[in-house]
């Protein structure tokens, strides 16, 4: 089983942390380019996810989170869940 979620505070972060504690894989969908981890509090978590999963983004490097981008990340999360991993 692989968990796919955004990297926001709250339930998203808890889901990733729990999966990592169980030794499973997780994928975090970012709400901007890969060089902009949002929320900043989750940078350490993002590093741990990279060791046991992946960070993905539909957006090029340099794109920061914006309201529209945050909305679109839900679409990306949905698409990633349909991948055959």
N, C-alpha and C positions, 0 to 999 in steps of 0.2 A: 504494500500500500504506500502511496505517495500523497502527501498533503500539498495542496496548492492554495495559496492565500496571498493577500497583499502583505506589506511589511509595516502596516500601521500599528499604532499603540493599541493596547487593549486585546481583544479576542484574537486578532491576527497574530500578534507577537506571542501570546500564550499558546496558540496552536503550534507555531513553529518550535517554540521552546519544548513543549511536551513531546512532540515528534522526535526531536533531537535527543531528549533524555531517554526515549525508548529505543534509540539506535536505528530509527527509520530514516527515510529520505524525505526531503521537503523542497518545494519550489516556491520562491517568493517572487511575486509579480510586482515590479517597481512602478511607481507613478511618475516616472521621469526617466532620464537617461541613466545608464549604469553608474556614472560617477556621482550622482546625486542621491544619496540614501535618504529617504524620507520615511519616517521621522528620524531626526538626528540621534535620538536616544537609542535607536536600533542598529547603529553601526556595528557594534560588537556582535550582535545577533546575526547580522548580514555576513560577517566573516565566518561565523560558525556554520551558517547555511551553506556557504561556498565549499566547506570541507565535506559536507554530507548531502549535497543537493545542488541547487542552482538558483541564480538570480536571473530573471528574464525581464526584458523591457521591449516594448514595441517602438520605443523612441530612441533617436540618436543621442550620442554623448552630448552633454551640454544642455539638454532640455531639463529645466527645473519643473517641479510639480506646479501645476496650475489647476484650477477648478475643473476645466474641461478634461485635462489629462487624468485627474483622479476619477472622473466619471468613466473615461475610456478604459481604465485599468481593470474595471469589472468585466468588461467585454474580453479583454486579454485573458483574465483568469478563467473565464468560461471556456475560451478556446483551448487553453493549455490543458484543462481537465479532459478535453476530448482527444488529446494525443494518445497514441498507443505507446506507452513507455515500457 
